[in-house]
Amino acid sequence: MRAPPFAPLLSLVALCAFEQQAHAYTLYNEDGGGTVLNAELGAGFGWFSSTRNYIGDPQKQPGSMRWQEGYAKYGLSGSTDKITAGSVYGGFSLLSSGSWGDGDMGATTAGNERRTAVEDAFLGWKSGDLLPALGKDGVDFSFGRQIVTVDGFLITDDGFSAGNAFNPIEGVRDSRFNRGGAFYLGQRLAFGNTAVLKLGGKEGLHGSLIWLKSDNPGQSKTELAVGTIDYTTPIGSIGSTYVRGLDVDERYAFADRLERKGMNVYSIRGQGNAGIENADFAFEVAREEKSSGSQRAMFFDAGYTFADVRWQPTVSYRYSRYSSGWDFLFQGGYRKRYQGEIALNYAGSVTSNMEINDVLLAVRPTDKLTLNAMAFDYHQLSRRNEQDFTAREIDLFLDWAVTDNITLSPLIGFYKPEKWLGNGGRQSGSASTNTYMQFIVWVAF
């Protein structure tokens, strides 16, 4: 729940793309790749528990919960260059998901969600050597239902997967936001309708023009236009993103979602090693212009891998800050340097009115095993007339590729809020430490 929005260290800290990049089984391969048809299957199942919850029910003491989530994604993908110019590619898949047990501790799923629906359905064309001035595949156009990711932290995918417990509109108690549960595993990533034009490849000066229309009720079925421009060199890239809010579905609008229509977002971003071998740096500064005024957000990330030391330890520090009315748009994804497992997924908003410092340490005892530790400090910028999400969190987790097809991901997290439900916070029972555990099995064929 992909280039990471907050850090380019993803490959060393987690195998988060595993569930998407399922090992394809080749059904047909002509001329060593001229025409290829693949069958793909990816699945995941997770067990979760916590000693506290954030569902807002003062009668539930102390609030411990247990739940399970699962999904399976299955489909076909392929490409061919047996056309007049360039190559054509595409994909089609279905996704089945569900939640069981008590539902998650953040009141997003109820534990009774089940759904099977189309996930991917897209076609694309790449120019090949047709336009030498733009480089190999210098034009890449695709449309349909697909995952779209923009470098930076504004648009990652459409992965928010709510269930029957998610009722953000006061007085509404129906299942209009239910997307099939599996909130944490969150593999319903594709936007409902897209058109994407990429120009210039991936090196030097390149850019894109994108139209996105979400069919996700939890995102108020937002429609956006996006433009990017980047300059990429061997030591890094610098770029800018512009986002224009085109529309939202008012039937699903809540909080400040109606302001997305007509909203403008501007950002400057960069990432790379700045010429320092084994280093990683990333930053983004963004501004939103909404009808209620201007909002700002930013992050800076710096990390280093000691490649010549046993277990190749990686250390990284990130600072991020969000103003009080910041709209997080389409941030999301499994362990893309998340802002904390408990804080972001369950305990409350950490993407508005918040300053966050976090540190990561990762080691790799083997090529198949990565051990990770993360520590977070959340400081709420303004505490006037609203809940207080000030807290600290520590997460310990590992990713173990047991075989080429199976990866195990156990995690334990400790979350200590400053306040609880009885005095201005969200946590049930008390402000004592919530212990959270999860165990996920990823399968790909």
KOLFI-910892 format. One record per residue (C-alpha): x, y, z. Coordinates in steps of 0.05 Angstrom, whole numbers, plus 32768, in hexadecimal, padded with zeros to 4 digits. Layout:
- X:Y:Z
...
***
This chain:
- 8000:8000:8000
- 8083:8026:7F7A
- 80B3:8064:7F7C
- 80A9:8078:7FC4
- 8089:80BB:7FD5
- 80B6:80C8:8011
- 80F7:80A2:8005
- 811C:807E:7FCE
- 8135:804B:8001
- 80FA:801D:7FF5
- 8121:7FE5:7FD6
- 814A:7FDE:8015
- 8115:7FE6:804A
- 80DB:7FBC:8030
- 80C3:7F91:7FF7
- 8085:7FBC:7FF1
- 807E:7FB3:7FA6
- 807C:7F68:7FAD
- 8031:7F62:7FAE
- 8029:7F8A:7F6E
- 8063:7F72:7F45
- 804B:7F2A:7F46
- 8077:7EF7:7F24
- 8059:7EF1:7EDF
- 8050:7EAD:7EBF
- 805E:7EB2:7E75
- 8026:7E95:7E4C
- 8042:7EAB:7E09
- 8085:7EC8:7DF2
- 8094:7ED3:7DA9
- 80D8:7EE7:7D8E
- 80F7:7EEE:7DD3
- 80C9:7F26:7DEA
- 80AB:7F42:7DAA
- 8066:7F2B:7DC1
- 805B:7F16:7E09
- 801E:7F00:7E30
- 8023:7EF5:7E7C
- 7FF6:7EDA:7EB1
- 7FFE:7EFC:7EF5
- 7FE7:7EE9:7F3B
- 7FF5:7F0E:7F7C
- 7FD5:7F03:7FBF
- 7FDD:7F16:8008
- 7FBF:7F05:804B
- 7FCB:7F29:808D
- 7FBB:7F1F:80D6
- 7FB7:7F5F:8101
- 7FAC:7F6F:814B
- 7FB0:7FAC:8179
- 7FA7:7FBA:81C3
- 7F84:7FFC:81B6
- 7F57:8018:8180
- 7F44:805B:815F
- 7EFB:804E:814E
- 7EE1:8086:817C
- 7EB8:8058:81A9
- 7EC2:806A:81F3
- 7E9D:802B:8208
- 7ED1:7FFC:81EB
- 7F05:7FF1:8222
- 7F3E:7FE8:8219
- 7F30:7FE1:81D0
- 7F59:7FA5:81B8
- 7F48:7F8D:8173
- 7F5A:7F53:8144
- 7F4D:7F4F:80FA
- 7F64:7F30:80B9
- 7F6B:7F48:8071
- 7F77:7F26:802F
- 7F78:7F31:7FE4
- 7F88:7F0E:7FA3
- 7F97:7F31:7F61
- 7F97:7F09:7F21
- 7F9A:7F1C:7ED8
- 7FC0:7F21:7E96
- 7FF3:7F52:7E7B
- 8018:7F55:7E3A
- 803A:7F7D:7E04
- 804C:7F79:7DBA
- 8078:7F9F:7D89
- 8057:7F7D:7D4D
- 8038:7FBE:7D36
- 804C:7FF5:7D05
- 8072:801E:7D38
- 8083:8017:7D82
- 8061:7FE5:7DAF
- 801E:7FDA:7DD0
- 8014:7FC2:7E17
- 7FDA:7FB6:7E46
- 7FBD:7F90:7E81
- 7F7D:7F76:7EA0
- 7F74:7F5C:7EE6
- 7F40:7F4E:7F1B
- 7F49:7F58:7F66
- 7F25:7F35:7F9F
- 7F2B:7F4F:7FE6
- 7F0D:7F49:802A
- 7F13:7F58:8075
- 7F00:7F2C:80B0
- 7EFD:7F2F:80FC
- 7EF2:7F6F:8123
- 7F04:7F9E:80EA
- 7F41:7FCB:80EE
- 7F50:7FF6:812B
- 7F47:8037:8104
- 7EFC:802D:80F3
- 7F07:8026:80A9
- 7EF1:7FDD:80A1
- 7EBD:7FB5:80C8
- 7ED7:7F6F:80B9
- 7E9E:7F5B:808B
- 7EB6:7F76:8048
- 7EBD:7F4B:8009
- 7EC5:7F62:7FC1
- 7EDD:7F4B:7F7D
- 7EE4:7F80:7F46
- 7F0E:7F94:7F0A
- 7F50:7FB3:7F20
- 7F79:7FC0:7EE1
- 7F5F:7FCA:7E9A
- 7F8E:7FF5:7E70
- 7FB1:7FFB:7E2D
- 7FF0:8021:7E1A
- 801F:8032:7DE1
- 806A:8041:7DE2
- 808D:8062:7DA8
- 80CB:8037:7DA6
- 80FD:8056:7D75
- 80C8:807C:7D4E
- 80DC:80C0:7D6B
- 8128:80C0:7D76
- 8128:8107:7D91
- 8100:80F0:7DCD
- 812A:80B1:7DD8
- 8116:8068:7DDD
- 80CB:8064:7DEE
- 80CB:80B0:7DF4
- 8080:80B0:7DED
- 8058:8083:7E1B
- 800C:808B:7E1A
- 7FDC:8060:7E43
- 7F93:8063:7E57
- 7F60:803D:7E7F
- 7F5F:8021:7EC5
- 7FA6:801F:7EE0
- 7FD6:8033:7F17
- 7FF3:8079:7F0E
- 802C:8093:7F39
- 804A:80D8:7F36
- 808F:80E3:7F54
- 808A:8103:7F98
- 8055:80FD:7FCD
- 8016:8119:7FAD
- 7FFD:80DF:7F82
- 8013:8097:7F91
- 7FD5:806E:7F7E
- 7F8B:8068:7F8E
- 7F97:8036:7FC5
- 7F69:804D:7FFE
- 7F3C:8010:8009
- 7F05:801F:803B
- 7ED1:7FF0:8056
- 7E8C:7FF2:8077
- 7EA6:8015:80B6
- 7EBD:8053:8090
- 7E85:8087:8096
- 7EA5:80CD:8091
- 7E63:80F0:8080
- 7E3C:8100:80BE
- 7DFA:80DA:80C2
- 7E0D:80A9:808B
- 7E10:8061:80A1
- 7E10:803A:8060
- 7E44:8015:8038
- 7E4F:8049:8002
- 7E99:804E:8011
- 7EA5:8003:8014
- 7EDA:7FEE:7FE2
- 7EE4:7FA7:7FF9
- 7F0C:7FB0:8038
- 7F54:7F97:803E
- 7F65:7FDE:8053
- 7FAE:7FD3:8067
- 7FBF:7FA4:802E
- 7F9D:7FD7:8001
- 7FA9:7FBA:7FBB
- 7F70:7FDF:7F97
- 7FA4:800F:7F7C
- 7F8B:801F:7F35
- 7F68:8060:7F24
- 7F24:8054:7F04
- 7F33:807A:7EC4
- 7F74:8099:7EAC
- 7F99:80B5:7E70
- 7FE4:80BB:7E77
- 8015:80DA:7E45
- 805F:80D5:7E56
- 8092:80F9:7E2C
- 80DE:80F4:7E29
- 80EB:80B2:7E4C
- 810D:80B1:7E90
- 814E:80D6:7E85
- 815D:811F:7E77
- 8121:814C:7E6F
- 80DF:8126:7E72
- 8098:8131:7E89
- 8050:8119:7E89
- 8008:812F:7E81
- 7FD6:8106:7EA9
- 7F8A:8104:7EB2
- 7F71:80DB:7EED
- 7F2A:80CC:7F03
- 7F23:80A3:7F42
- 7EE7:8075:7F4C
- 7EF8:806F:7F97
- 7EC0:808A:7FC4
- 7EF4:8092:7FFC
- 7F16:80C5:7FCE
- 7ED3:80E6:7FBD
- 7EDF:80CD:7F75
- 7F0F:8106:7F69
- 7F23:811A:7F22
- 7F67:813B:7F16
- 7F94:8155:7EDE
- 7FDE:814F:7EEB
- 801D:8168:7EC8
- 8065:8158:7ED9
- 80A9:816D:7EC0
- 80EB:814E:7ED6
- 8135:8151:7EC5
- 8159:8111:7ED7
- 81A4:8104:7ED9
- 81CD:80C9:7EF5
- 81D3:80EC:7F38
- 818A:80FE:7F40
- 814D:8124:7F26
- 812A:8166:7F32
- 80E2:8170:7F1E
- 80A0:8193:7F28
- 8058:817B:7F2B
- 8018:81A2:7F1E
- 7FD4:8186:7F32
- 7F90:81A4:7F20
- 7F52:818C:7F43
- 7F1B:8182:7F0F
- 7EE0:8164:7F34
- 7EC7:813A:7F6F
- 7E87:8112:7F78
- 7E5F:813A:7FAB
- 7E3A:80FC:7FC2
- 7E7B:80E3:7FE1
- 7E9A:8125:7FF5
- 7EAD:812E:803E
- 7EDB:815C:8067
- 7EFC:818C:8035
- 7EF5:815F:7FF8
- 7EC8:8190:7FD3
- 7F04:81BF:7FD1
- 7F28:818E:7FA3
- 7EFF:81AA:7F69
- 7F26:81E5:7F50
- 7F62:81D8:7F7E
- 7FA8:81E5:7F63
- 7FE6:81C1:7F7F
- 802E:81D3:7F6E
- 806C:81AF:7F84
- 80B7:81AD:7F7A
- 80DB:816C:7F89
- 811C:8147:7F81
- 813D:8105:7F90
- 817F:80E2:7F84
- 81C4:80D7:7FA3
- 81E2:811C:7F92
- 8220:80F8:7F7B
- 822C:80D4:7FBD
- 822F:8089:7FB3
- 81FE:8062:7FDF
- 81DA:80A1:7FF5
- 8191:80B4:7FE9
- 8170:80F8:7FEE
- 812A:810E:7FDF
- 80FF:814B:7FEB
- 80BE:816C:7FD6
- 809E:81AF:7FE5
- 8055:81B6:7FD2
- 801F:81EC:7FD5
- 7FD4:81E4:7FCE
- 7FA7:821D:7FB9
- 7F60:820E:7FD0
- 7F22:8238:7FD9
- 7F30:823C:8024
- 7F77:8254:8019
- 7FBE:823B:800F
- 7FDB:81FC:802F
- 8023:81E2:802F
- 8046:81A0:8039
- 808E:8189:8032
- 80BE:8151:8042
- 8109:8146:8041
- 812A:8102:8043
- 8174:80EE:8048
- 8190:80A8:804D
- 81D0:8080:8045
- 81DF:8036:803B
- 8221:801A:8056
- 822A:7FEB:801C
- 826D:7FD1:8032
- 8257:7FC1:8079
- 823B:7F7D:808D
- 81EF:7F7B:8083
- 81F3:7FBC:805C
- 81D0:7FE9:8090
- 81A6:8023:8076
- 8197:8060:80A1
- 8166:8096:808D
- 8146:80D4:80AA
- 8107:80F7:8091
- 80E7:8139:80A5
- 80A0:8149:808D
- 806E:8180:809C
- 8026:818C:8088
- 7FFC:81CA:8093
- 7FB9:81C6:80B7
- 7F8D:81C2:8079
- 7FBA:8198:804C
- 7F95:8167:801E
- 7FBF:8128:8017
- 7FA0:8117:7FD3
- 7FB7:80D2:7FBC
- 7FF0:80C1:7FEB
- 7FF2:8079:8001
- 800D:8034:7FF7
- 802A:7FFA:801F
- 8069:8010:8044
- 807E:8046:8014
- 80A3:8065:804E
- 805F:8070:8070
- 8058:80A3:80A7
- 8050:806B:80D9
- 8029:802B:80D7
- 7FF9:803D:8110
- 7FF8:8088:810B
- 7FE8:808E:80C1
- 7FBE:8050:80B6
- 7F94:8051:80F5
- 7FA1:8085:812B
- 7F90:80C6:8107
- 7FA7:80FB:80D7
- 7FF2:8103:80D0
- 7FED:8124:808C
- 7FD1:8166:80A3
- 7FE3:8196:80DC
- 801F:816B:80EC
- 806B:816C:80F1
- 808D:8127:80EE
- 80D4:8110:80FB
- 80E5:80C8:80EC
- 8123:809C:80E9
- 812C:8059:80C7
- 8161:8022:80D0
- 8162:7FE6:80A1
- 8192:7FAC:809B
- 8195:7F72:806A
- 81B1:7F32:8089
- 81A5:7F0F:8046
- 818B:7F23:8001
- 8148:7F06:8015
- 8141:7F24:805B
- 813B:7F6D:8070
- 8133:7F84:80B8
- 8117:7FCA:80C5
- 810C:7FF9:80FF
- 80E9:803C:80FB
- 80DC:8072:8130
- 80AC:80AC:8128
- 809E:80EC:814E
- 805C:810F:813D
- 8052:8157:8153
- 800F:8178:8146
- 801A:81C0:8130
- 7FD9:81DE:8148
- 7FAE:81C0:8180
- 7F75:81F1:817F
- 7F2E:81D4:817D
- 7F41:8190:8161
- 7F5B:814C:8175
- 7FA4:8146:8188
- 7FCC:8113:8161
- 8010:8121:8182
- 8031:80DD:818D
- 806E:80B1:8184
- 8074:806E:8160
- 80A7:8036:8157
- 809E:8000:8121
- 80C9:7FC1:811B
- 80BE:7F95:80DE
- 80DF:7F66:80AD
- 80D5:7F4E:8066
- 80EC:7F07:8058
- 80E8:7EEA:8012
- 80E1:7EA1:8028
- 80DD:7E8A:7FDF
- 80D7:7EAB:7F9B
- 808C:7EAA:7FA5
- 8081:7EB7:7FF0
- 8095:7EF2:801B
- 8085:7EF9:8066
- 807E:7F3D:8087
- 8074:7F3D:80D3
- 8072:7F80:80F8
- 806A:7F9A:813F
- 805C:7FE3:814E
- 8057:800D:818D
- 802E:804D:818B
- 802D:807E:81C6
- 7FFD:80B9:81BE
- 7FFF:80F7:81EA
- 7FB4:80F6:81F3
- 7F7B:80C3:81F0
- 7F30:80C3:81E0
- 7F1F:80DF:8225
- 7F49:811F:8220
- 7F4E:8133:81D7
- 7F70:80F8:81B4
- 7F55:80BC:818E
- 7F71:807F:81B0
- 7F41:8054:81D9
- 7F49:8045:8223
- 7F85:8070:8234
- 7FC3:8091:8218
- 7FED:8054:8228
- 8017:8032:81F2
- 7FF0:800D:81BD
- 8013:7FCD:81A7
- 8003:7FBA:815F
- 8016:7F7A:813C
- 800D:7F61:80F5
- 8024:7F26:80CC
- 801D:7F26:8080
- 8029:7EF0:804D
- 8034:7F07:8006
- 802E:7ED5:7FCD
- 803E:7EDF:7F83
- 803F:7EAF:7F48
***
